Amino acid sequence: MWNDPVLDVLALGNSFAVRSLVREGEAAERYAHQHSEGQLIYVERGTALLETPDAIVRLAPDRASWIPPDLPHSVFIERSFRYHSLYVSRVLYSLPTLRVITVSPLLRELILESGGWDKRNVSFVQRHRKALVIADELGLASTVPVNICIPKDSRISWICSLLESNPGDSRSLQAWADEAGTSAKTVQRAFTASTGLSFHQWRHQVRMARALELHAQGMRVIDIALAIGYATEGAYALAFKRYYGHSPGKLRAAKGP
């Protein structure tokens, strides 16, 4: 006999602990919306941009994002994709903060399998048993820092959004200040007050975060360098090593031939 208070609560409402929705296509835009349940987004193919009022997260197949209930968010995808949305009952799991996690092999297989539960008529109890494992894996997963936070200061939030979208934009601090109709000192002070970083440090952080994503896609080092604003492969490799402590070539070696 299955004795589980969570299962009993869900059964009374005739609802599942985890519902799965799979989306795929060439491009997609879902502007600000929210859900009454928590949502786990996992990109099986391609990359996705997840935007909340306080952060921008780029998702690739090595990570997933937990979106707590009632948090407004947007999703933008520019190329061919396939991603999974798991809607998780508050009764089962309800972490109240945004979290980006590494996806273990077990969690990945459960996410992929959940997309076929309806077609295979998986029973209520079977779904719940697997949902419990999903909840356990969410609790055990390592957190990936959400490095790219968009400041709320309207003087610079638009600059940050544009740089996150295109980290290869090499305009100077003065050029951004001119476009904003203010001084470079004012923009610099706003960055320091809102992020704890200078303009150049914040942009460098965005570039290094995007570099990892492009490496994961298998791009050549020279192409990554040009895409994120470096004129040469050598300049990029030096900046990468100073930031991460090892050369980008080590990533290629870790992947193997």
N, C-alpha and C positions, 0 to 999 in steps of 0.2 A: 504494500500500500504506500502511495506517495504522500508523505507528510511534510508539507512545506507551507508556512503561512503566506509567503509571497504568492505562491501558486493559488492558494485559496482566495486571496484578494483579487487576483487577476481573473480567476474563474467566475467570481461573482459579477464582474463587469463584462464578462465574455470578451476579454481583450488579451492580446499577446504581449509578452514582456518586451519583445523586439520585433519590429516590423522593418522589412528591407525593401528599398526601392533602388533599382539600377537604371542609370541614365547613360546614354552614349550618343555621340554625334560628332560634328565637325567643329562646332563652336557653341557657346551658350552664355547667356547672361541672366542672372536672377538677382534683381535689385532688392534693396532692403526688405527683409521679411523676418518672421520669427515663428517658433513652434512652441506649443505647450509642453512638449516632451524634449528631453535631451536628444541631440543628434550627433552621430559619429560619421564623419565624412572620410572616405578612403578612396583615393584615386588609383585605380588599377592600371590605367593607361593614360599617358599625357601628364599635364600639370594643371593645377587650378589655383586661382587667386581667391582667397577667402578674406573678406574685409568686414571688420566690426567697428563700432564707434571708436575704439582705442587701439586697434592693431590691424596689421596686414600680414597675412600668412600665406606663403606659397607652399602648396602641397604637391608632393611627388609620390611615386609608389613605395617609398621606404618609410612613410609616415602617415599619420591620420590626425584629424583634429576633433576633439570633443567640444561641442557647442552646448552650453547649458541651456535649460529651458528659458524661454522668453528673452533671449539675447538677440537683438536685431543683427542681421548679417546679410552680406551679399556674396554671390559666387560668380566669378568671371573665368571663362575658359576660351582661349584663342585658337586652339588647334584640336585635331582629332583626339577624342577622349572617351573614356569609360570610367564612371565612378559610382560608388555605392554609398547610399545614405541609410544608416541604421537609426531608426527612431526608437529610443529606449524609454520604457515606462519609468516614471519617477519612483515607483514602488521598488524597482529593481536597482537603479543606479541614478544618482542625481547630484553629481559634483557641481557646485554652483559657479565655477570659474572656467574660462576658456583654457584649453590645454592641448598642446601638440605632443604626440607620443610617437615613439618608434613602434613599428608593427612587428610583433613576433611571428614566426612561421605559423604557430597555432592560431593566433588571432586572425592572420590573413586568410587562412583556410576557412575559418568559421564565417568571416565576412563574405567571402566568395560563395560559400555554400548557402548562406542565408538567402541569397538572391533567388534560389530555386525552391524554397520551402513551399510556396503556394502551388507551383506546378506539380511538385511531387506529393502534395497533400500530406505534408509532414504533420503528425498529430500534435495536439496542444501540449501534451506532456513532453514529447520529444523536443519540441521547440523550446520549452521552458528549461529543460535540462541543458541544452546548448546555450541558451541565453544566460544561464548562471555562469557558465564557463567564460562567455564573452565578458560578463561583468567582472569576473575574477581577473581576466587578462587586462582589462582596462585599469584595474587597481594596481596591478603589478608592473605595468608598462613604464619604461623610462620616459621622462619628460624631456622634450626638445625645447630649448628656450625660444620664446616668441620674441625674436630679436628686433623685428621691425615694428616699432610702435609709432603710430602717427600722432604727433602732439595735437592737443586741442586748441592751441593758440592759432587763431585764424590767420595771423600774419605769416606763419610758416607751414601750416598744415597742407596747403595746396602745393607748396614747393616739395614737401616730403612725399606726397602722393605721386607727383610727376616723376621724381627721382626713383621711387620704388618701381614705378611702371617702366622707366627707362634709365637704368643706372649708368648707361653709357653717355648720358648727357653731361658734357664737360664744361658747361657754363660756369663762370667764376661766381664767387660770392657777390662781387660787385654787380655782375650782370643780373643776378636774381634780385638784388636789392633795387636796381634800376627799374626792373619790370614791376616790382611791388610798389614803386614810388616812395621808397624810404632809403635809409642809409645802410651801408654794410654793417656798421657797428650795431644798429638796431636789430638787424636780422641775426647777427652773431649772438647778441645777448639773449634773443628769444630762443635760439637753439640751446644755449647753455642752460637757461632757466627751465626749459621744458623737457630736455632730454639728458642733461648732464654732459653732453658732448658738444664739441664745436661743429660748425657746418661741415667742415672737411672730414672730421671723425665720423659723423653720422652717415655721410655719403659713402665713406670707405666701408662702413659696416654693411650698408645695403649692397655694395658691390661684392663684398666677400660672401654674403649670404647667397646672392644670385650665382656666383661662381660655382658653389657646390651643386646647385640645381642643374647647371649646364654640364658640369662634369658627369653627373648622374645620367644625363641624356646621351653621353658618349661623344660630345663635341670635341673637336681638336683644341689644344691649348691656345693656339694662335687665334682661333675663332672666338674663344671665350674672352681672351684678352681684348680683342677689338669690340666685342659686344658690350663689355662693361666699362669701356672708356680708357683702355691702355693702348698706347701706340705700338708697343712691341711685346713680344712674348717674354723677353727677358725682364722688362719692367713689371709685367704682371706676375711672373714667377717670384720675383723678389718681394713684391707686396704681399703675395699669398703666403710666402714662408714667414715673413715677419708677423703676419696675423695669426696663422694656424700652427706655426712651429715646424712645418715641413713643406717640402716643395709640392706643387701640383702633380709632378711626375710620380710621387709616391702613391697618389690615388690610382693612377693607371697601373702601377705595379701591383697594388692590392687587388685590383680587379682581375689581373692576369691577362694573357694574350686574348 
